[in-house]
Amino acid sequence: MLSKTFFSEVVKNTPLISIDLLVYNSEGKVLLGKRVNEPACGFWFVPGGRIFKDESLDDAFARILKEELDIDMERSDALFDKIYEHFYDKNVFNDKFSTHYIVLAHKIQVDCFVLSPYNKGEQHSEYKWFGIDELLKNDNVHKYTKDYFR
């Protein structure tokens, strides 16, 4: 892991590469979490996370899914959606510089999801299933999340 000071300089000077998870259930609803960190604090957002230096996409996918949702799954079991760009005026440290993400979105389907204490609270305060029409109309769902489903 990078120190906060060093990671702050990375965020300030480079784009971050991340994987976002478009998690569907058997009813076609999408799992969103309420963000507790900037950028996008307080908004409903898809689970996801950044890819670490020297981490393969397969390893990053499995780690992020495990850390965010406590689910074990291989990237080969997901469907790659496409590449997105996210530009934020804020960052996780303060609001003095922006954050730029290059996002590799992946769709997965889970038959059941149980939030455990293992994953609650670090990135999201709560999770909720949303219908596509519902999330597109909800002002508390972040615009970048809505872009995945337009």
C-alpha positions in Angstrom: 0.0 0.0 0.0 1.1 3.6 -0.7 1.4 6.1 2.0 -1.4 8.7 2.1 1.1 11.4 1.1 2.5 9.5 -1.8 -1.0 8.4 -3.0 -2.2 12.0 -2.8 0.5 12.9 -5.2 -0.5 10.1 -7.5 -4.1 11.2 -7.5 -3.1 14.8 -8.1 -0.9 13.9 -11.1 -2.2 10.8 -12.8 -5.4 9.0 -13.8 -6.3 6.0 -11.7 -7.4 2.8 -13.3 -10.3 1.0 -11.6 -12.8 -1.8 -12.0 -16.5 -1.1 -11.4 -18.9 -3.9 -10.7 -22.4 -3.8 -12.3 -24.0 -6.4 -10.0 -27.3 -7.8 -11.1 -29.7 -10.1 -9.3 -32.1 -12.6 -10.9 -34.8 -10.0 -11.0 -32.7 -7.6 -13.1 -32.1 -5.2 -10.2 -28.7 -3.6 -9.6 -26.8 -3.4 -6.3 -25.6 0.0 -5.3 -23.8 1.2 -2.2 -24.1 4.6 -0.5 -20.5 6.1 -0.6 -18.8 7.2 2.6 -15.7 8.6 0.9 -14.9 11.2 -1.7 -15.2 11.5 -4.5 -19.0 10.9 -4.7 -19.5 10.8 -0.9 -23.2 10.4 0.0 -24.3 9.1 -3.5 -25.4 5.7 -4.4 -22.7 4.1 -6.6 -21.7 0.8 -8.0 -19.1 -1.2 -6.0 -15.6 -1.0 -7.4 -12.0 -0.2 -6.7 -8.7 0.8 -8.2 -6.1 -1.6 -9.7 -2.8 -1.7 -7.9 0.6 -1.5 -9.5 1.8 -4.9 -10.8 -1.6 -6.4 -10.1 -3.2 -8.3 -13.0 -6.7 -7.5 -14.1 -7.8 -11.0 -13.0 -6.3 -10.5 -9.5 -7.7 -7.0 -9.2 -11.2 -8.1 -10.1 -11.1 -11.0 -7.6 -9.7 -8.8 -4.8 -12.2 -5.9 -5.4 -15.2 -8.3 -5.5 -14.0 -9.9 -2.3 -13.2 -6.7 -0.5 -16.3 -4.8 -1.6 -18.9 -7.6 -1.4 -17.2 -10.7 0.2 -17.9 -12.7 -3.0 -15.5 -15.1 -4.6 -15.6 -15.0 -8.4 -13.2 -15.0 -11.3 -13.1 -12.2 -14.0 -13.8 -14.9 -16.6 -17.3 -15.3 -15.0 -18.0 -11.6 -15.6 -19.0 -9.9 -18.8 -16.8 -6.9 -19.7 -19.1 -3.9 -20.4 -16.8 -1.1 -21.7 -14.3 1.6 -20.7 -15.6 4.7 -19.0 -13.9 8.0 -17.8 -14.9 9.7 -14.5 -13.8 13.2 -13.7 -14.3 14.5 -10.2 -13.6 18.0 -8.8 -12.8 16.4 -5.4 -10.6 13.6 -4.2 -10.4 11.3 -1.1 -8.0 13.7 0.7 -9.4 17.2 0.2 -11.0 19.4 -2.5 -7.8 21.1 -3.7 -7.4 18.9 -6.8 -9.4 16.7 -9.0 -9.6 12.9 -9.4 -9.6 11.2 -12.9 -10.5 7.5 -13.2 -10.3 5.2 -16.2 -12.9 2.6 -15.4 -13.2 -0.9 -16.7 -16.8 -1.8 -16.0 -17.8 -5.5 -15.6 -21.3 -7.0 -15.3 -21.9 -9.9 -13.0 -25.0 -11.7 -11.8 -25.4 -13.0 -8.2 -28.3 -15.2 -7.1 -28.1 -13.9 -3.5 -26.1 -11.3 -1.7 -25.7 -11.0 2.1 -23.9 -8.0 3.5 -21.5 -9.1 6.1 -19.6 -7.1 8.7 -16.5 -7.9 6.8 -17.3 -5.5 4.0 -19.7 -2.9 5.5 -18.4 0.6 6.2 -15.1 1.0 4.4 -16.5 2.3 1.1 -20.3 2.1 1.6 -22.5 2.6 4.6 -25.3 0.5 3.2 -26.3 -1.5 0.1 -29.6 -1.5 -1.8 -31.1 -3.2 -4.9 -32.4 -0.7 -7.5 -34.5 -1.3 -10.6 -32.9 0.4 -13.7 -35.8 2.9 -14.1 -35.7 3.6 -10.4 -32.0 4.4 -10.3 -32.1 6.6 -13.4 -34.8 8.7 -11.7 -33.2 8.9 -8.3 -31.3 12.2 -7.6 -29.1 10.4 -5.0 -27.7 8.0 -7.6 -24.5 9.5 -9.0 -24.5 10.5 -12.6 -21.6 8.2 -13.4 -23.5 5.2 -12.0 -26.5 6.3 -14.2 -24.2 6.3 -17.2 -23.7 2.5 -16.9 -27.4 1.9 -17.4 -28.5 4.5 -20.0 
